[in-house]
Each structure stands twice: as C-alpha cells, then as structure tokens.
C-alpha cells in the first residue's frame, strides 16, 4: 500500500522546543471509505542548524490507529500548549511498534538512506 505522510499543522510548545504533528499512514479503500492500516501520529521537534545534527531532531510517537481492527490509541496528547495525557505503558508500545514499522517502511523502499 502507498505511504501517506501528512503535516497535521500547528506549533506545539514542548519541553524540547516547538513541535509539529505528522501522520504516517497506509490507507486502503473499503466500500468507498479510506481505512487506516495503520496510522501513527508523531510529534517532531527539529532544533537542527544543519541536517547532520541528528541528536537535535526529536521524533515522538503519540497515537496509533488501525481502522479495520477498530483501534485508536493516544499515548500522548497536548492541550493548550501542555501535555494533557501521558500513558507510559502505551507509549512504550507505540515506540516499539514505530521501530518495527519504520524498518518495514525502509525495506519497502519508501525511505532512502544516504551514506
């Protein structure tokens, strides 16, 4: 399935700096509706001055969704510039899934790695 990357907009102040939300999603169509399989939303804080400063790039998974299974989870939620929900056990699960999924996305050729 194609990979969709969407800037969800907004600037969210965090303890690391201003962040933006991005959605990564595989969609399929079922009876005319687009279904997420899966979708993850990430908070991205980019404090780099040059592209090589990877330690200043912070990417945090915040939610997971799989429409065919009826799953929607938020491990981190922000409201009024503050963290309003933080569920550490679920967040660790989201981190684990994101690591596996990013490996799959890399293998499928959606992301190229420059040497």
C-alpha positions as CSV (number, residue, x, y, z in Angstrom):
1,X,0.0,0.0,0.0
2,X,1.2,3.6,-0.6
3,X,2.5,5.5,2.4
4,X,0.9,8.9,3.1
5,X,2.8,11.5,5.1
6,X,0.7,14.5,6.2
7,X,1.7,17.6,8.1
8,X,-1.1,17.9,10.6
9,X,-0.3,21.6,11.2
10,X,0.0,23.6,14.4
11,X,3.0,24.5,16.5
12,X,3.0,22.9,19.9
13,X,5.4,24.1,22.6
14,X,7.1,21.3,24.4
15,X,10.0,21.0,26.8
16,X,12.2,20.2,23.8
17,X,11.0,23.2,21.7
18,X,8.2,23.8,19.3
19,X,6.8,20.7,17.6
20,X,4.8,19.8,14.6
21,X,2.5,16.8,14.2
22,X,2.9,14.4,11.3
23,X,0.7,11.5,10.3
24,X,2.2,8.4,8.6
25,X,-0.5,6.1,7.2
26,X,-1.2,3.2,4.9
27,X,-4.7,3.6,3.5
28,X,-6.9,1.1,1.7
29,X,-10.4,1.6,0.4
30,X,-13.4,-0.3,1.8
31,X,-16.9,0.4,0.5
32,X,-15.8,3.8,-0.6
33,X,-14.2,4.8,2.7
34,X,-10.4,5.2,3.3
35,X,-9.3,2.9,6.1
36,X,-6.1,3.4,8.1
37,X,-3.9,0.3,8.3
38,X,-2.1,1.5,10.3
39,X,-1.7,5.2,11.0
40,X,0.7,6.7,13.6
41,X,1.0,10.4,14.5
42,X,4.3,11.7,15.6
43,X,5.4,14.9,17.3
44,X,8.5,16.2,15.6
45,X,10.8,18.8,17.2
46,X,13.6,19.9,14.9
47,X,16.2,22.0,16.6
48,X,18.9,21.3,14.0
49,X,21.0,24.1,12.5
50,X,22.4,21.6,9.9
51,X,21.0,18.3,8.6
52,X,23.8,16.3,10.2
53,X,22.8,17.3,13.8
54,X,20.6,14.2,14.4
55,X,20.8,14.5,18.2
56,X,18.8,17.7,17.9
57,X,15.9,16.0,16.0
58,X,13.3,14.6,18.3
59,X,10.5,12.3,16.9
60,X,7.9,11.0,19.4
61,X,5.1,8.7,18.6
62,X,1.8,10.0,20.1
63,X,-1.0,7.8,18.6
64,X,-1.8,4.6,16.8
65,X,-4.8,3.7,14.7
66,X,-5.9,0.6,12.8
67,X,-9.4,1.1,11.3
68,X,-10.0,-2.5,10.3
69,X,-9.5,-3.6,13.9
70,X,-11.4,-0.6,15.4
71,X,-8.3,0.5,17.3
72,X,-7.5,4.2,18.2
73,X,-4.9,4.9,20.9
74,X,-3.3,8.1,22.2
75,X,-0.3,7.7,24.4
76,X,0.5,11.4,24.5
77,X,-2.0,14.3,23.9
78,X,-1.4,18.0,24.1
79,X,-3.9,20.7,25.0
80,X,-3.3,24.4,25.4
81,X,0.5,24.0,24.9
82,X,0.8,21.4,27.6
83,X,0.8,17.6,27.8
84,X,-2.7,16.7,28.9
85,X,-2.3,12.9,28.6
86,X,0.7,10.7,29.0
87,X,0.3,6.9,29.3
88,X,3.8,5.5,29.7
89,X,3.0,1.8,29.2
90,X,1.0,2.5,26.0
91,X,3.8,5.0,24.9
92,X,6.4,2.3,25.1
93,X,4.1,0.0,23.0
94,X,3.8,2.8,20.4
95,X,7.6,3.3,20.4
96,X,8.1,-0.5,19.9
97,X,5.6,-0.6,17.0
98,X,7.1,2.5,15.4
99,X,10.5,1.0,15.4
100,X,9.3,-2.2,13.7
101,X,7.1,-0.2,11.2
102,X,10.0,2.2,10.3
103,X,12.1,-0.9,9.5
104,X,9.3,-2.2,7.2
105,X,8.9,1.2,5.6
106,X,12.6,1.3,4.9
107,X,12.6,-2.3,3.4
108,X,9.6,-1.3,1.2
109,X,11.7,1.5,-0.3
110,X,9.7,4.5,0.9
111,X,12.7,6.0,2.7
112,X,16.2,6.1,1.2
113,X,19.3,6.3,3.4
114,X,22.2,8.3,2.1
115,X,25.7,7.2,3.1
